[in-house]
Amino acid sequence: MPNEDVKIGTVDGDLARWFGNLGRLTVQRAVSELRAGRPVKLTGSNGASLMVAAAEMLAGERIAAWHQAAAGAPGLVLPAPRLAHLGVTTSVPSYVSLEGLLASEIDDILLAVEPDVPAFEHRPALSLEILALELVKRAYLLPAALVLPGAAGEQTALAEVHAAAVADFHEQSARDLTIAARTRVPLTEATNAEFVIFRGGDGLHDQVAIVIGEPSPRRPVLTRLHSACLTGDLFASLKCDCGDQLRLAVGEITTAGSGVLLYLDQEGRGIGLLNKMRAYGLQELGHDTMDADAVLGYGPDERRYAVAGAMLALLGFREITLMTNNPGKITALEDFGVNVVGHQRILGAVNPHNHNYLKTKARRAGHMLDAITRP
């Protein structure tokens, strides 16, 4: 169950407290197995189980081989955005029967950009099947889960994970968060800056806070939540305004006297660098930023903020003024106990390469960018 240590072998609850939440550790191990192309066993609270593999790591021919080795027909669980791209009208993830489909037809269902796919049977996914899809997404692979019911294929799974641990993974990661290191690092825009490194975030990802000046926990702290953007932050990509926002935020916090920037490992609105590059490729074909993510099977924003709330709590900050153009961040932080007493916009430069991207965020995601995205 959520918040409880899952027993593994002879490790009891007392020992588990010394070695961390074992439920979270089993999710991390399962993620590693999925990324290596191996299936895992997902077990529900009622004893039901599924063998789960990341469809991206198998594809059509290997799916057929798994089918033969497991003596059972695998099915495919797809999220609603991907199904809509394939012409299936649904608001929930669905299970697709792969029985009788050719390897090439399965690959079309998985990967087709401009789909001409065969007719396939589908039904709403069951709760355990939805968690199988969630587990694959935690591995930053295409959100498409291959599943085999019951004991079929059990001999092919090297790791077992419980459904409750998958459902509770992000929140448990936030509860397990600790400060691992902190040190002064002078920056061009902020010579009085301290880097604080947190251990225990989602998967094996450390998280970073940059504390500028000497912010007081007794007053609202000027705060920027910045999701990592390798292309924009490091290489100054013109396709987004992320790099501008990062440097502007550090400068504005310095001008204000003090504050904190959380640098969150949530590349591509939470879909990871690989899938972000795939989405960029789809944008080259004419999809906007949100539709490109949907073609891959992702929602408009896959980011989560329990870890950000825990970072602020560990730093001693309970009230903040949030630097953001995204009203959803305000709501998300308040859901995790952070009191957002105000906000201020942070506007990067507009150029011909990011203009449509910014317009889409304003028009479809409600970002406060109207003034700079008019033609």
C-alpha positions in Angstrom: 0.0 0.0 0.0 1.1 3.6 -0.4 3.5 4.9 2.3 4.3 1.3 3.4 7.6 -0.5 2.9 7.2 -3.4 0.5 8.9 -6.6 1.8 11.4 -8.2 -0.5 12.8 -11.6 0.3 13.9 -11.6 3.9 14.1 -7.9 4.3 11.6 -6.8 7.0 10.1 -3.4 7.6 12.7 -2.4 10.3 15.6 -3.1 8.0 13.8 -1.4 5.1 13.8 1.8 7.0 17.6 1.7 7.0 17.9 1.1 3.3 15.1 3.4 2.1 11.5 2.7 1.0 11.7 -0.6 -0.8 8.6 0.1 -2.9 10.4 3.1 -4.5 13.5 1.0 -5.0 11.6 -1.7 -6.8 10.2 0.9 -9.2 13.7 2.1 -9.9 14.8 -1.4 -10.6 11.8 -2.0 -12.8 12.6 1.2 -14.8 16.1 -0.1 -15.4 14.8 -3.4 -16.6 12.4 -1.8 -19.0 15.0 0.5 -20.4 17.2 -2.5 -21.1 14.4 -4.1 -23.1 13.4 -6.7 -20.5 9.9 -7.3 -19.0 9.0 -7.0 -15.4 6.2 -8.4 -13.3 3.6 -5.9 -12.0 1.5 -7.2 -9.1 -1.8 -5.6 -7.9 -3.1 -5.6 -4.3 -5.5 -8.4 -5.1 -2.7 -10.7 -6.3 -3.5 -10.2 -10.0 -0.4 -9.6 -12.1 0.8 -8.6 -15.5 4.1 -9.1 -17.3 5.0 -5.6 -18.6 7.5 -4.6 -21.3 8.2 -1.3 -23.0 6.8 -1.7 -26.5 9.5 0.7 -27.9 12.2 -1.7 -26.8 10.6 -4.7 -28.5 8.8 -3.5 -31.6 7.0 -5.9 -33.9 9.4 -8.8 -34.5 10.5 -9.0 -30.9 6.9 -8.8 -29.7 6.2 -11.9 -31.8 9.2 -13.6 -30.3 8.0 -12.7 -26.8 4.6 -14.0 -27.7 6.1 -17.4 -28.7 8.4 -17.6 -25.6 5.6 -16.7 -23.2 2.9 -18.9 -24.7 0.5 -16.1 -24.5 -0.7 -13.2 -26.7 0.5 -9.8 -25.5 -1.7 -6.8 -25.6 -0.8 -3.2 -26.0 -1.8 -0.4 -23.7 -1.8 3.1 -25.2 -2.7 6.5 -23.8 -5.7 8.5 -25.1 -3.6 11.1 -27.0 -1.9 8.4 -29.1 -5.2 6.7 -29.7 -6.7 9.9 -30.9 -3.9 10.3 -33.4 -4.7 6.7 -34.6 -8.4 7.7 -35.1 -9.8 6.2 -31.9 -12.0 8.5 -30.0 -11.5 8.0 -26.2 -10.6 9.9 -23.1 -8.9 7.0 -21.3 -6.0 4.7 -21.9 -7.1 1.6 -23.8 -6.0 -2.0 -24.3 -5.3 -3.1 -27.9 -5.4 -6.8 -28.9 -2.4 -7.7 -31.0 -3.8 -11.2 -31.8 -3.5 -11.8 -35.5 -1.6 -8.6 -36.4 1.6 -8.7 -38.4 4.8 -7.3 -37.0 4.7 -4.4 -39.5 1.1 -3.6 -38.5 2.1 -3.5 -34.8 5.0 -1.2 -35.6 2.5 1.1 -37.5 0.3 1.3 -34.4 3.3 2.1 -32.2 5.2 4.5 -34.4 3.2 5.8 -37.4 3.4 9.6 -37.7 0.8 9.8 -40.5 -1.0 6.6 -39.7 -2.5 4.2 -42.1 -3.1 1.5 -39.5 -5.1 -1.7 -39.6 -8.4 -2.0 -37.8 -7.8 -3.2 -34.2 -9.9 -4.2 -31.3 -9.6 -2.1 -28.1 -11.3 -1.6 -24.8 -10.8 0.7 -21.8 -7.6 -0.2 -19.9 -8.0 -1.8 -16.5 -6.4 -0.2 -13.5 -3.4 -2.5 -13.5 -2.9 -1.9 -17.2 -3.0 1.9 -16.7 -0.2 1.5 -14.0 1.8 -0.6 -16.5 1.6 2.4 -18.9 2.7 4.7 -16.0 5.7 2.5 -15.3 6.8 2.7 -18.9 6.5 6.5 -18.8 8.6 6.7 -15.7 11.3 5.0 -17.8 11.1 8.0 -20.3 10.2 5.6 -23.1 7.4 5.9 -25.5 4.1 5.6 -23.5 3.1 2.2 -24.9 3.1 -0.8 -22.6 3.1 -4.4 -23.7 1.3 -6.6 -21.2 0.7 -10.3 -20.7 -1.9 -11.4 -18.1 -1.3 -13.7 -15.1 1.5 -16.2 -15.2 2.0 -16.0 -19.0 5.6 -15.1 -19.6 6.5 -14.9 -15.9 9.7 -16.8 -16.5 10.9 -13.8 -18.7 10.6 -11.2 -15.9 13.7 -10.6 -13.7 12.1 -8.0 -11.4 8.8 -7.6 -9.6 7.1 -4.3 -8.7 3.9 -3.7 -6.8 1.1 -1.5 -8.3 0.9 0.6 -5.1 4.6 1.5 -5.4 4.2 2.7 -9.0 1.2 4.8 -8.1 3.0 6.4 -5.1 6.4 6.7 -6.7 6.6 10.5 -7.2 5.2 11.4 -3.8 7.4 8.8 -2.1 10.4 10.2 -3.9 9.5 13.6 -2.4 9.1 12.1 1.0 12.5 10.5 0.8 14.3 13.6 -0.5 17.4 14.7 1.5 20.0 17.4 1.1 23.2 15.7 0.0 25.6 18.7 -0.6 25.6 22.5 -0.6 28.4 24.8 -1.6 29.0 28.3 -2.8 29.3 28.8 -6.6 29.6 32.4 -7.9 27.6 33.0 -11.1 27.9 35.7 -13.7 24.5 37.1 -12.7 24.8 36.2 -9.0 28.1 36.1 -7.3 26.5 35.2 -3.9 25.0 31.9 -4.9 24.8 28.5 -3.2 24.1 25.3 -5.0 22.1 22.8 -2.9 22.0 19.2 -4.3 19.1 16.9 -3.2 19.2 13.1 -3.4 16.1 11.0 -3.7 14.2 12.5 -6.6 12.3 10.5 -9.3 14.4 7.5 -10.5 18.1 8.2 -9.9 17.9 11.9 -10.7 19.4 14.4 -8.3 17.7 17.8 -8.1 19.3 21.2 -7.7 18.4 24.4 -5.9 20.3 27.7 -6.3 19.9 29.9 -3.3 20.9 33.5 -4.1 21.6 35.9 -1.3 20.2 35.2 2.1 16.5 34.7 1.7 14.5 34.8 5.0 12.1 31.9 5.7 10.0 34.4 7.6 9.1 36.3 4.4 7.8 35.2 1.0 10.8 34.1 -1.0 11.1 35.0 -4.7 11.2 31.6 -6.4 11.6 30.3 -9.9 10.8 26.6 -10.8 12.8 26.0 -13.9 12.5 22.6 -15.7 15.7 21.5 -17.3 16.1 22.3 -21.0 19.4 21.1 -22.4 18.9 22.7 -25.8 17.8 26.1 -24.5 19.7 26.4 -21.3 23.1 25.1 -22.5 23.0 25.5 -26.3 20.9 28.7 -26.6 18.3 27.0 -28.9 16.0 29.5 -30.6 13.1 27.0 -30.5 12.1 28.0 -27.0 12.6 30.8 -24.4 13.9 28.5 -21.7 17.5 29.7 -21.7 16.4 33.4 -21.6 14.1 32.6 -18.7 16.8 30.8 -16.7 19.3 33.7 -17.0 16.6 36.4 -16.5 15.4 34.6 -13.3 18.8 34.5 -11.8 19.3 38.2 -12.7 16.0 39.3 -11.3 16.5 37.4 -8.1 19.9 39.0 -7.7 18.3 42.5 -8.3 15.6 41.7 -5.7 18.3 40.9 -3.2 17.6 37.2 -2.6 15.6 34.2 -3.7 15.8 30.6 -4.9 15.8 28.9 -8.2 14.8 25.2 -8.4 16.4 23.5 -11.4 14.2 20.4 -11.9 15.2 17.4 -14.0 11.9 17.4 -16.1 13.2 17.8 -19.6 10.6 18.5 -22.3 7.7 19.1 -20.0 8.4 15.8 -18.3 8.8 13.5 -21.3 12.6 13.3 -21.3 15.3 14.5 -23.8 14.8 11.6 -26.3 11.1 12.1 -26.6 11.5 15.8 -26.8 13.8 15.4 -29.8 11.1 13.1 -31.3 8.5 15.8 -30.7 10.8 18.4 -32.4 10.9 16.2 -35.4 7.1 16.1 -35.5 7.0 19.9 -35.2 9.1 20.0 -38.4 6.2 18.1 -40.1 3.7 20.8 -39.0 2.5 19.8 -35.6 2.5 22.4 -32.9 4.3 21.6 -29.6 1.3 20.1 -27.8 0.1 18.1 -30.8 3.6 16.7 -31.3 3.6 15.4 -27.7 0.1 13.9 -28.3 1.2 12.0 -31.4 3.9 10.3 -29.1 1.2 9.6 -26.5 1.8 12.3 -24.0 -0.5 14.9 -22.4 0.1 18.6 -22.6 2.3 18.7 -19.5 3.7 15.6 -17.8 5.6 17.4 -15.1 4.9 16.9 -11.4 5.8 19.1 -8.4 5.7 17.1 -5.2 9.5 17.0 -5.3 9.7 20.8 -5.8 7.4 21.3 -2.7 9.7 19.0 -0.7 12.8 20.9 -1.8 11.3 24.2 -0.7 10.3 22.6 2.7 13.8 21.3 3.3 15.2 24.7 2.6 12.7 26.1 5.1 10.6 28.1 2.7 6.8 27.8 3.1 5.7 31.1 1.4 6.9 32.1 -2.0 6.4 34.6 -4.8 6.6 32.5 -7.9 8.2 33.7 -11.1 6.1 32.0 -13.8 3.9 32.5 -16.8 2.2 29.2 -16.1 -0.9 29.4 -13.8 -0.7 25.6 -13.5 2.5 25.7 -11.6 0.8 27.9 -8.9 -2.0 25.3 -8.4 0.5 22.4 -8.5 2.7 23.9 -5.8 -0.3 24.8 -3.5 -1.4 21.2 -3.8 1.8 20.2 -2.1 1.6 22.6 0.8 3.4 25.6 -0.6 1.7 29.0 0.0 2.1 31.0 -3.2 1.3 34.5 -2.1 2.0 36.2 -5.4 3.5 35.7 -8.8 5.4 37.7 -11.5 5.9 37.0 -15.1 9.2 36.2 -16.7 9.3 36.9 -20.4 12.1 35.7 -22.7 12.9 37.0 -26.1 10.5 36.2 -29.1 12.1 35.2 -32.4 10.8 33.7 -35.6 11.7 30.2 -34.4 9.8 30.3 -31.1 6.9 32.6 -31.9 4.5 29.8 -32.8 5.6 27.8 -29.7 4.9 30.7 -27.4 1.6 31.4 -29.1 0.6 27.7 -28.6 1.4 27.9 -24.9 -0.7 31.0 -24.6 -3.6 29.8 -26.6 -3.8 26.2 -25.6 -2.2 26.0 -22.2 -3.3 29.3 -20.7 0.2 30.7 -20.2 0.3 34.5 -19.5 2.0 35.4 -22.8 -0.6 37.4 -24.7 1.3 40.6 -24.8 4.4 39.1 -26.6 2.7 36.5 -28.8 0.5 38.8 -30.9 1.5 38.7 -34.6 
